[in-house]
């Protein structure tokens, strides 16, 4: 059950500091500094009791801000592989940005965008390559959701076996199984399996007892938890929680009937999703032999029926949708298309040669003219990360589309020019491996590439070429 991003992360320090202030003389503060730092016992007790998702959840409940307008992003073109085939986004524009960014990354032209009701289809040469549409959420019965929430109460995130045992009493979940908690490396932590205000306060109470030897009343911890996120009392925090329906990233429940047909339902939170799973399994014939719980913190439940699905996928899958965010540049492009009517095809164009001005696709990807080099059916792109320069190479077809995956980025500070059997190669990892053979490059192409890479590579080439010639 992934909590959606609530803006800039607040680390444990601020939250732990406010909690510490609530308890006053109840704890000896071993640090004279303004903030509680790593290694201080109270800080560590908080660190081992809840994590950043829990703090983020409390912040979203206490200070909700604008509600997301969730959209589902479906990708049908396998070459759009930068993200996932099914994705969640917090708005139409954010979803469109994910599609545009993937198309730019794959150099796969989008010819147009068509609207069908509230669904937007992105059209490529082969037809619809992706679509973005509002997410329609299923609503299982509230009494069933409450039963799931009761089962989730107090369970630690590492204890999937306990979770399964708690939920087995719900019709449709009798076959749910979890792993032995003793095999989980995270068993020492107190993190709640499901972020609710009550579960978070209970986890803090357990943590203070376990790590500090303090047996505090739960009501005291609850009040302190509310105050730590700026709410006057626990009752107000619980009331705000009851009105908050946008703290989690959506989940999807897939039923794989045939290789080409998958029914699906979307849910706003994990409790609703598990309740929906229970409803679905009760209707299935045959029912799953087993439902396995894994990846507890983001929730993933899979199950198979006999016979299994034709395409080898699990018959049932319940998981949290990926919610990656495209770059701000891609978001601005999406806004220009959806709001301003800019022709999306203008971002894509035919290939350039050598040092000609950037084609639109490179400009849309945020590249500068000096950072892109076209050589025949290859394009080299330079980027900088942590003050280090890298180069990526892509192979293009006659339509300027990327062929296959881009070659792994070459770290220029670890790259060299060498000769293999008298032929030049570009090496990585300090001459340990060949990154690119230059055997079939024409002389002027080699010179252009060396100039693009920088003076050091031209000097290395000349030095080693003449040394090789002299030896011959």
Steps between C-alpha positions, in 0.01 A plus 500: 500500500716783375431848634498766232764769509405794720766739378852553633593222740513583865762287665462328834691776673220756498227250581707340779587842641133594533417163654783544749372843595158348571640264762716763668671367810387151414820460299851615562613683188868403460570766240534874554448571133172645378408184311518135586761336280568145387637280773303669778285231670167681471563569132589135445185383677291707258710386205441134582130546573369684194642599161469790258176362352337514841610859558387588148162341565447700817596819316249429223226436752579808707569735207335343195542769235344453154365154426659316208286427194633151444549380143607161370771487236485197270797435270443262207826553308778282650769742385363755747689322776633778722224451757224236532215370280245614760570806710323744730530877464349778708357693204431479128801720426730289718383184324550654156849610607589137580395392150680787327818443700506130412444577131779757502730256678423228244507751211162359404288769329154586627300622202193631680288492814130421472233536766220253558289628787743540788754260350796630299663269245856557379531395137820368344574338166354169617185646656429576865825462691377629837194648667423709806160496669347586839522214746160354590523361853308197623319527833470174692250490791610712793441223753747282308760779492459541878564127549821532299609805702441304819720222363773749413497662844827461686671278242861584425602536138738203511239256631309384193421168672318681780319717246380194309381330820309815599324519162427129452169539684367726221307302236707490183834531680517155658785401269717803582851406615800702615869437557651391829592832671821347632635501145441873460808716551276787612342305786669719761315812390161608635374665178123451465397297199227752417535873575209625707523749782411226751755254358774764497436604860494133605831439320657796683373366835652158425824661388535713813446189713738286297783747444471735800341272760211745549146371542292801400124518486375473142281809547807706588686385190193569286472859623872556447473359147222747416696793643813396306315561171343826614154373606356608835381158618467136404124512438546774241773301324276191483212711365727644231612149413138394449459771235831432325472271197809598305795398717586184309618421149224301325511122479384275218343154515547300180314184409677323215234294326669452165826601337329793331241594760565639846227645716612761748375711788664802663492587871592809698672318787625160608210417731248556221719301261521198731123519552457508121729199469282310748189584297663390175633167628155408632361534147777310318462146377730328564628704791873559549685217669717749686543873539853604586590827673829668412652848492298591805570874515378559145264199515511227238270198509498241222306179451455223246202290405518160337554500211728805499457782251606441142767769497671385818394804703346444843123459487467776757725794576446775754771764523568869549529685172834661417471879526820628341507868412631628167742789478373856523604550137273214391217639713529837329484327160187314610338822616580668169332214311190457720432862592657707224433272203864465392545228236670213680654379173715815500713346777616226264688533171734328255859435595775756480858449397821587677490842663182627336255684728306286745195320370184576700514172690839589648379844600193344663726264692677803646830457314733779393648506146850438636380186679366307198689342209341309211726259310320297236249280678643584843434790733718583800363709786709649779363568850634606838426344838672592827753707303596192293447477124333200336424405140212284375483346152182399316458315172236644267302354213417686179204665672719643777354258756720335757585137429514288813633635828738791527857396575577540872635846574876536478666682790749720316732534797552121490512470120802469269596440138681172441588278206386140462673303224605832350145638501382786727252433781345716766542337841333545837599432860861607443567277197346191658215462251417606144203736491494560123706369213590765242604243236226590253514876557633708212800719571301822509246339732775398744636855496154646561438260789836571661440873474158451657644296788769757577868584440629220722357236268647660188841515669475138614407391149791680339751382760399136482452498123848634437644268763332209326629618160854539632492149643394360166 
